[in-house]
Amino acid sequence: MNTKEFKTYADKEQFVQGVFSNIAKNYDLMNTVLSFGQDYFWRKFSVKAMNIGPHQRVLDVACGTCVFTKEALRQEPTLKVEALDFNSEMLDQGRVRIEDAGLIDQVNLVQGDAMALPYADNTFDAAMSGFAMRNVPDIKQVLSEMQRVVKPGGKVVVLELAKPSMFGFKQLYNFYFSYILPIIGKLSKDNSSYAWLPESLRRYPHQSEILEIWKSLGYENATYHELTGGIVAVHEGVVPENSIVNNK
């Protein structure tokens, strides 16, 4: 499928499923290479932003290979984490990581849809997601679902690639994504999947526009932090006592 032709939500879901099935085994290595080793620090910052406490229950939306989940448990070992992803190959890699770390008793891995989370309202103390929003059919719907399943007063935190604005760095970053990344994709023998990365970023709104979506949903104290020169942005917000979603 041409990545520029998604006529329906189902078209994008099918395409993205294929992308992640193809790259699942090399996903973590490629993330580290492509981010020059910064991805660990981005996740560390994001988990801290959730302000999680002992024995809380946290949702990891589009958990992928459970790197985010593992970092949350590193920072707060008493957590219970629900790790949800729509791709079985990514979940298989995540299960291996969690089992190898001896954390399987604290993590429940679920294959499910971020657009329609299979949980009751006000189930979790906090929710997080990393590098998923570029791939979902409807950003607002996913953020709405995350708000719905988190208790009032709980934090929702999302880490995603962003669009640097600093002159010079912006041009260098765009060059890297447009010309260097496709070469890396060819070396990985999966050019079509890695071609989606710059394309998905091109389609993704600027971090300031994403913030407006958070505000439109009624998140309190909604804000974002740009890291590493704006390569990524960490959006966060607090679920209000009388949220739009919880009072539908």
Order of alpha helices (4+ residues) and beta strands (2+ residues): alpha-alpha-alpha-beta-alpha-beta-alpha-beta-beta-alpha-beta-alpha-alpha-alpha-alpha-beta-beta
